[in-house]
């Protein structure tokens, strides 16, 4: 049925581990299996799916004695490859089918592992994305943007469209990645270079609403130190993300529906608003300490500005507990006195979602319906929006 050899240090071992980590049998038993496709020229495709996504990675093995396909238990097969004896110079895999029963043996040094496989016909093969849109994205910028957005996107909101991340790409090559849970919003922009939209496309931009689960998976696949470019292939309701350098492809369905107009909720500060600049690490420390004694249910903190001095206070009224943190603003413009309240967790996550030494917080102290705007001078294309707490 199939037979091949590989060395324990080959890319085949890492490819199996990489794909097997994403094989989940929560929907159907076959989803906990890997599909191995071995070609006569030594190229091996390793695939996994959970029914909502398909992940594949290609690699090479040292020698193919017989090409073919088989489904093997992902957890067991990857565990065997991870624990190969250190003195094994070569590993052989032999899969045979007899009277409809598929069995296999892995030989490594003096170790023998006998496995039971499944027919490759049982593995649900996806229909590949048609090349309706195709563009490249720098991997480092993509993963940084997705990471910021996915921290904000909820996972169980009753508004299903919010359990996702919006990626909006204009024909001029401007890419915005946005997520919101109704109380806060994160946005990151970067350039990808221009690409062509079909003549029948209804708008001048491409909007992809990606499920939070698949965004998290994509972040882990890309890695934070990836210096290559990713290829996005998109059709009407699916996207395939390809890393040519690593040989993997992740395909999943996009969320059907219209993402809310996020631009309408981004504050537009006027001259009457107050803008303060604060040392980011010092602010994070103050928020973390003040949060300890905040109200256990509401977790609110108050920010009071008097001149260039900012006080951050929390109170747990029922227990007569509280905390006061004070820090000096690096700069301050607008009103010289105000008091606003925020959810401590939301504000802390917004600050940590930015980079740089200094963050700028812009507030309308006269309007508790207005959200606060957080930005960093070192990253002008990223912002965080946090709603004020309404008593």
RODO-2510 file (C-alpha; in nm, 4 decimals, decimal comma):
residues 391
     n   res          X          Y          Z
     1     x     0,0000     0,0000     0,0000
     2     x     0,2884     0,2323     0,0860
     3     x     0,6442     0,2067     0,2194
     4     x     0,9120     0,4671     0,2817
     5     x     1,2192     0,5484     0,4914
     6     x     1,3323     0,8639     0,6665
     7     x     1,6001     0,9698     0,9137
     8     x     1,4925     1,0859     1,2618
     9     x     1,6265     1,4375     1,1993
    10     x     1,4357     1,4862     0,8726
    11     x     1,1678     1,7448     0,8088
    12     x     0,9106     1,4644     0,8018
    13     x     0,9184     1,4354     1,1829
    14     x     0,8607     1,8072     1,2345
    15     x     0,5881     1,8131     0,9670
    16     x     0,3949     1,5338     1,1416
    17     x     0,4269     1,7061     1,4799
    18     x     0,3246     2,0387     1,3267
    19     x     0,0077     1,9045     1,1632
    20     x    -0,0837     1,6481     1,4313
    21     x    -0,1175     1,9251     1,6893
    22     x    -0,4218     2,0466     1,4956
    23     x    -0,5979     1,7140     1,4439
    24     x    -0,9051     1,7090     1,6697
    25     x    -1,1634     1,4305     1,6785
    26     x    -1,4391     1,6387     1,8383
    27     x    -1,6813     1,6268     1,5431
    28     x    -1,6097     1,2908     1,3781
    29     x    -1,3644     1,0106     1,4668
    30     x    -1,1739     1,0514     1,1382
    31     x    -1,0760     1,4040     1,2423
    32     x    -0,8218     1,2658     1,4895
    33     x    -0,6350     1,1035     1,2004
    34     x    -0,3616     1,2337     0,9741
    35     x    -0,3771     1,1762     0,6022
    36     x    -0,0368     1,0824     0,4615
    37     x     0,0128     1,1028     0,0863
    38     x     0,3475     0,9629    -0,0268
    39     x     0,4600     1,0197    -0,3855
    40     x     0,7185     0,8180    -0,5723
    41     x     0,9466     1,1234    -0,6003
    42     x     0,9781     1,1465    -0,2199
    43     x     0,7322     1,4314    -0,1567
    44     x     0,4973     1,3649     0,1342
    45     x     0,1817     1,5594     0,2161
    46     x     0,0587     1,5528     0,5778
    47     x    -0,2985     1,6764     0,6286
    48     x    -0,5392     1,7247     0,9201
    49     x    -0,8884     1,8647     0,9616
    50     x    -1,1513     1,9165     1,2295
    51     x    -1,4316     1,9734     0,9810
    52     x    -1,4085     2,3533     0,9818
    53     x    -1,0493     2,3913     0,8631
    54     x    -0,7930     2,1961     0,6626
    55     x    -0,4224     2,2108     0,7357
    56     x    -0,1581     2,0569     0,5148
    57     x     0,2202     2,0577     0,5078
    58     x     0,4550     1,9143     0,2495
    59     x     0,8029     1,7737     0,3066
    60     x     1,0398     1,5088     0,1713
    61     x     1,1497     1,1661     0,2920
    62     x     1,4742     0,9892     0,2061
    63     x     1,3444     0,6904     0,0130
    64     x     1,0064     0,5799    -0,1188
    65     x     0,9693     0,2086    -0,1810
    66     x     0,6004     0,2307    -0,2671
    67     x     0,3819     0,5386    -0,2999
    68     x     0,0304     0,5600    -0,1639
    69     x    -0,1996     0,7121     0,0984
    70     x    -0,3173     0,6161     0,4470
    71     x    -0,4878     0,7647     0,7516
    72     x    -0,2998     0,7192     1,0827
    73     x    -0,3971     0,8211     1,4346
    74     x    -0,2398     1,1676     1,4737
    75     x    -0,1677     1,1457     1,8453
    76     x    -0,0160     0,7969     1,8352
    77     x     0,1888     0,8432     1,5183
    78     x     0,3313     1,1796     1,6245
    79     x     0,4138     1,0401     1,9717
    80     x     0,6052     0,7503     1,8132
    81     x     0,8104     0,9882     1,5994
    82     x     0,8787     1,2126     1,8979
    83     x     1,0155     0,9182     2,1014
    84     x     1,2317     0,7448     1,8422
    85     x     1,5385     0,5784     1,9964
    86     x     1,8464     0,7979     1,9857
    87     x     2,0587     0,5299     1,8199
    88     x     1,8225     0,4839     1,5228
    89     x     1,9985     0,5799     1,1995
    90     x     1,6971     0,5236     0,9746
    91     x     1,3257     0,4681     1,0269
    92     x     1,1054     0,2592     0,7982
    93     x     0,7277     0,2813     0,7632
    94     x     0,5387    -0,0038     0,5941
    95     x     0,1603     0,0058     0,5474
    96     x    -0,0298    -0,2914     0,4046
    97     x    -0,3950    -0,3686     0,3401
    98     x    -0,5295    -0,7219     0,3763
    99     x    -0,8968    -0,8137     0,3454
   100     x    -1,0001    -0,4528     0,3985
   101     x    -0,7905    -0,4167     0,7146
   102     x    -0,5079    -0,1616     0,7093
   103     x    -0,2103    -0,2222     0,9358
   104     x     0,1333    -0,0722     0,9563
   105     x     0,4706    -0,1105     1,1217
   106     x     0,7294     0,1498     1,2139
   107     x     1,0832     0,0169     1,2618
   108     x     1,3524     0,2246     1,4312
   109     x     1,6649     0,0459     1,5520
   110     x     1,5480    -0,2289     1,7852
   111     x     1,2066    -0,0697     1,8342
   112     x     0,8933    -0,1895     1,6541
   113     x     0,5569    -0,0166     1,6541
   114     x     0,2478    -0,1792     1,5063
   115     x    -0,0389     0,0511     1,4035
   116     x    -0,3893     0,0174     1,2655
   117     x    -0,4818     0,2672     0,9961
   118     x    -0,7930     0,3804     0,8148
   119     x    -0,8721     0,4082     0,4469
   120     x    -0,7701     0,7440     0,2930
   121     x    -1,1121     0,7465     0,1258
   122     x    -1,2653     0,8285     0,4661
   123     x    -1,0667     1,1508     0,5010
   124     x    -1,2849     1,4455     0,3902
   125     x    -1,0979     1,6194     0,1111
   126     x    -1,1691     1,9924     0,0827
   127     x    -1,2568     2,1748    -0,2326
   128     x    -0,9606     2,4044    -0,2824
   129     x    -1,0125     2,7788    -0,2925
   130     x    -1,0461     2,9132    -0,6416
   131     x    -0,8027     3,1915    -0,7209
   132     x    -1,0603     3,4718    -0,7024
   133     x    -0,8255     3,7040    -0,5115
   134     x    -0,4578     3,6492    -0,4446
   135     x    -0,2106     3,8698    -0,2619
   136     x     0,0950     3,8447    -0,0363
   137     x     0,1308     3,9708     0,3202
   138     x     0,4477     4,0100     0,5311
   139     x     0,4202     3,7342     0,7920
   140     x     0,5634     3,9415     1,0791
   141     x     0,3147     4,2247     1,0275
   142     x     0,0267     3,9826     0,9805
   143     x     0,0867     3,7886     1,3009
   144     x     0,1369     4,1070     1,5048
   145     x    -0,1927     4,2507     1,3793
   146     x    -0,3859     3,9267     1,4305
   147     x    -0,2462     3,8886     1,7809
   148     x    -0,3641     4,2364     1,8832
   149     x    -0,7098     4,1831     1,7359
   150     x    -0,7658     3,8301     1,8645
   151     x    -0,7099     3,9422     2,2237
   152     x    -1,0174     4,1637     2,1899
   153     x    -1,2473     3,9415     1,9815
   154     x    -1,4883     3,7520     2,2109
   155     x    -1,5430     3,3786     2,1777
   156     x    -1,9033     3,3404     2,2950
   157     x    -2,0804     3,6668     2,2184
   158     x    -2,4492     3,6287     2,1302
   159     x    -2,3720     3,8449     1,8253
   160     x    -2,1946     3,5744     1,6269
   161     x    -2,0356     3,8187     1,3842
   162     x    -1,8323     3,9686     1,6715
   163     x    -1,6717     3,6312     1,7520
   164     x    -1,4331     3,7013     1,4684
   165     x    -1,1631     3,9297     1,3286
   166     x    -1,2108     4,1549     1,0264
   167     x    -0,9334     4,1836     0,7690
   168     x    -1,0032     4,4616     0,5212
   169     x    -0,7745     4,5103     0,2207
   170     x    -0,8128     4,7989    -0,0217
   171     x    -0,7141     4,7853    -0,3872
   172     x    -0,4326     5,0290    -0,3099
   173     x    -0,2772     4,7806    -0,0661
   174     x    -0,3825     4,9231     0,2698
   175     x    -0,4674     4,6422     0,5122
   176     x    -0,6622     4,6946     0,8371
   177     x    -0,7143     4,4195     1,0958
   178     x    -0,9958     4,4986     1,3423
   179     x    -1,1788     4,3286     1,6283
   180     x    -1,4337     4,4489     1,8845
   181     x    -1,6469     4,3030     2,1614
   182     x    -1,8811     4,6006     2,1826
   183     x    -1,6934     4,7537     2,4781
   184     x    -1,3478     4,7866     2,3243
   185     x    -1,1884     4,7830     1,9839
   186     x    -0,8405     4,7095     1,8509
   187     x    -0,7116     4,8099     1,5089
   188     x    -0,3810     4,7636     1,3318
   189     x    -0,2976     4,8816     0,9800
   190     x    -0,0092     4,8044     0,7456
   191     x     0,0742     4,8029     0,3757
   192     x     0,0794     4,4898     0,1600
   193     x     0,1180     4,6346    -0,1896
   194     x    -0,1539     4,6750    -0,4508
   195     x    -0,3530     4,3939    -0,6088
   196     x    -0,6312     4,3730    -0,8626
   197     x    -0,9979     4,3315    -0,7758
   198     x    -1,2286     4,1664    -1,0293
   199     x    -1,4426     4,4040    -1,2318
   200     x    -1,7611     4,2578    -1,0825
   201     x    -1,6493     4,3065    -0,7202
   202     x    -1,9165     4,5223    -0,5499
   203     x    -1,6778     4,7447    -0,3484
   204     x    -1,3275     4,8884    -0,3746
   205     x    -1,1992     4,6680    -0,0914
   206     x    -1,1883     4,3027     0,0092
   207     x    -1,3386     4,2212     0,3498
   208     x    -1,2717     3,8893     0,5196
   209     x    -1,4398     3,8027     0,8501
   210     x    -1,2298     3,5252     1,0046
   211     x    -1,3439     3,3084     1,3003
   212     x    -1,1573     3,3724     1,6249
   213     x    -1,0589     3,0049     1,6568
   214     x    -0,8950     2,9998     1,3145
   215     x    -0,7221     3,3317     1,3801
   216     x    -0,5638     3,1839     1,6918
   217     x    -0,4588     2,8808     1,4934
   218     x    -0,3117     3,1019     1,2225
   219     x    -0,1091     3,2966     1,4804
   220     x     0,0472     2,9763     1,6138
   221     x     0,1191     2,8473     1,2627
   222     x     0,2874     3,1649     1,1394
   223     x     0,5065     3,2140     1,4467
   224     x     0,6270     3,5471     1,5768
   225     x     0,9724     3,5272     1,4158
   226     x     0,8609     3,4503     1,0620
   227     x     1,0408     3,6839     0,8197
   228     x     0,8809     3,5536     0,4985
   229     x     0,5693     3,6503     0,3035
   230     x     0,2381     3,4675     0,3281
   231     x     0,0121     3,4087     0,0295
   232     x    -0,3622     3,4639     0,0711
   233     x    -0,5934     3,2955    -0,1798
   234     x    -0,9567     3,3993    -0,1368
   235     x    -1,2799     3,3098    -0,3064
   236     x    -1,6367     3,4065    -0,2190
   237     x    -1,6562     3,2366     0,1198
   238     x    -1,3202     3,0723     0,1926
   239     x    -0,9587     3,1678     0,2418
   240     x    -0,6394     2,9653     0,2125
   241     x    -0,3257     3,0969     0,3817
   242     x    -0,0020     2,9534     0,2437
   243     x     0,3526     2,9785     0,3783
   244     x     0,5718     2,8771     0,0814
   245     x     0,8897     2,8719     0,2911
   246     x     0,7491     2,6237     0,5458
   247     x     0,5309     2,4311     0,3017
   248     x     0,2010     2,4572     0,4896
   249     x    -0,1476     2,5595     0,3803
   250     x    -0,4422     2,6397     0,6098
   251     x    -0,7873     2,6691     0,4536
   252     x    -1,1092     2,7608     0,6326
   253     x    -1,4489     2,9159     0,5712
   254     x    -1,5094     3,2850     0,6308
   255     x    -1,7898     3,4058     0,8556
   256     x    -2,0994     3,4940     0,6564
   257     x    -2,2381     3,8363     0,7406
   258     x    -2,1648     4,2079     0,7446
   259     x    -1,9128     4,3190     1,0067
   260     x    -2,0262     4,6339     1,1947
   261     x    -1,8973     4,9705     1,0769
   262     x    -1,5991     4,9929     1,3104
   263     x    -1,4946     5,3359     1,1842
   264     x    -1,8094     5,4905     1,3319
   265     x    -1,7081     5,3981     1,6883
   266     x    -1,3502     5,5272     1,6739
   267     x    -1,3463     5,8581     1,8670
   268     x    -1,2773     6,1788     1,6790
   269     x    -1,1199     6,4053     1,9433
   270     x    -1,1868     6,7774     1,9335
   271     x    -0,9903     7,0640     2,0862
   272     x    -1,1943     7,0335     2,4069
   273     x    -1,0705     6,6793     2,4701
   274     x    -0,7796     6,6047     2,7024
   275     x    -0,4753     6,4194     2,5725
   276     x    -0,2154     6,2819     2,8139
   277     x     0,1029     6,0910     2,7449
   278     x     0,2193     5,8308     2,9956
   279     x     0,5124     5,5929     3,0290
   280     x     0,3684     5,2624     2,9152
   281     x     0,5418     5,0272     3,1597
   282     x     0,4723     5,2566     3,4563
   283     x     0,1050     5,2771     3,3588
   284     x     0,0790     4,8995     3,3284
   285     x     0,2241     4,8604     3,6768
   286     x    -0,0182     5,1138     3,8254
   287     x    -0,3187     4,9481     3,6609
   288     x    -0,2130     4,6004     3,7739
   289     x    -0,1757     4,7133     4,1360
   290     x    -0,4970     4,9144     4,1421
   291     x    -0,6895     4,6237     3,9934
   292     x    -0,6063     4,4021     4,2919
   293     x    -0,8507     4,5880     4,5201
   294     x    -1,1085     4,6836     4,2589
   295     x    -1,4718     4,5819     4,2939
   296     x    -1,4836     4,2064     4,2350
   297     x    -1,7895     4,2217     4,0080
   298     x    -1,7456     4,5438     3,8124
   299     x    -1,3641     4,5702     3,8345
   300     x    -1,3761     4,9471     3,7816
   301     x    -1,1008     5,1999     3,8359
   302     x    -1,1138     5,5781     3,8244
   303     x    -0,8619     5,8034     3,6513
   304     x    -0,8431     6,1568     3,7926
   305     x    -0,6269     6,4215     3,6288
   306     x    -0,5180     6,7352     3,8129
   307     x    -0,2619     6,9351     3,6244
   308     x     0,0048     6,6877     3,5189
   309     x    -0,0655     6,4440     3,8025
   310     x    -0,2766     6,1375     3,7297
   311     x    -0,4376     5,9390     4,0107
   312     x    -0,5602     5,5854     3,9513
   313     x    -0,7930     5,4656     4,2238
   314     x    -0,9958     5,1553     4,2927
   315     x    -1,2437     5,0689     4,5624
   316     x    -1,4189     4,7610     4,6917
   317     x    -1,6931     4,9372     4,8843
   318     x    -1,8416     4,6326     5,0521
   319     x    -1,5075     4,5485     5,2140
   320     x    -1,3867     4,9062     5,2620
   321     x    -1,0780     4,8249     5,0579
   322     x    -0,9113     5,0280     4,7882
   323     x    -0,5886     5,1411     4,6257
   324     x    -0,4426     5,4702     4,5059
   325     x    -0,1704     5,4965     4,2424
   326     x    -0,0193     5,8239     4,1265
   327     x     0,2011     5,9047     3,8314
   328     x     0,3192     6,2145     3,6477
   329     x     0,2171     6,2597     3,2847
   330     x     0,4947     6,2943     3,0301
   331     x     0,2788     6,5639     2,8676
   332     x    -0,0759     6,6898     2,8968
   333     x    -0,2947     6,9049     2,6735
   334     x    -0,6543     7,0209     2,6891
   335     x    -0,8499     7,0271     3,0119
   336     x    -0,6452     7,0196     3,3287
   337     x    -0,8987     6,8371     3,5473
   338     x    -1,1215     6,5383     3,4739
   339     x    -1,2395     6,2113     3,6210
   340     x    -1,3328     5,9037     3,4157
   341     x    -1,3963     5,5378     3,4960
   342     x    -1,2973     5,2254     3,3052
   343     x    -1,3094     4,8520     3,3468
   344     x    -0,9606     4,7775     3,4794
   345     x    -0,9134     4,4610     3,2747
   346     x    -1,0188     4,6249     2,9481
   347     x    -0,7955     4,9281     3,0003
   348     x    -0,4980     4,7120     3,0992
   349     x    -0,5368     4,4885     2,7954
   350     x    -0,5623     4,7935     2,5708
   351     x    -0,2389     4,9405     2,7061
   352     x    -0,0506     4,6102     2,6785
   353     x    -0,1833     4,5749     2,3231
   354     x     0,0301     4,8723     2,2163
   355     x     0,4063     4,8884     2,1771
   356     x     0,6591     5,1581     2,2596
   357     x     0,7753     5,3465     2,5654
   358     x     0,4959     5,6065     2,5716
   359     x     0,1216     5,5766     2,5153
   360     x    -0,1247     5,8581     2,4561
   361     x    -0,4701     5,8502     2,6157
   362     x    -0,7281     6,0918     2,4714
   363     x    -1,0471     6,1485     2,6719
   364     x    -1,3660     6,3506     2,6732
   365     x    -1,4216     6,4079     3,0425
   366     x    -1,7583     6,5780     2,9859
   367     x    -1,9199     6,2865     2,8072
   368     x    -1,9331     5,9436     2,9714
   369     x    -2,0820     5,8049     2,6483
   370     x    -1,7555     5,8711     2,4673
   371     x    -1,4854     5,6045     2,4563
   372     x    -1,1208     5,6628     2,5366
   373     x    -0,8654     5,6472     2,2566
   374     x    -0,5258     5,4862     2,3176
   375     x    -0,2361     5,5247     2,0738
   376     x     0,1431     5,4907     2,0711
   377     x     0,3755     5,7345     1,8968
   378     x     0,6043     5,4499     1,7920
   379     x     0,3181     5,2790     1,6020
   380     x     0,0920     5,5375     1,4434
   381     x    -0,1146     5,2759     1,2582
   382     x    -0,2323     5,0931     1,5709
   383     x    -0,4997     5,2057     1,8138
   384     x    -0,7137     5,0739     2,0969
   385     x    -1,0594     5,2038     2,1916
   386     x    -1,2096     5,1442     2,5379
   387     x    -1,5583     5,2493     2,6494
   388     x    -1,5926     5,4436     2,9714
   389     x    -1,7684     5,2636     3,2521
   390     x    -2,1263     5,3836     3,2935
   391     x    -2,2368     5,3852     3,6558
***
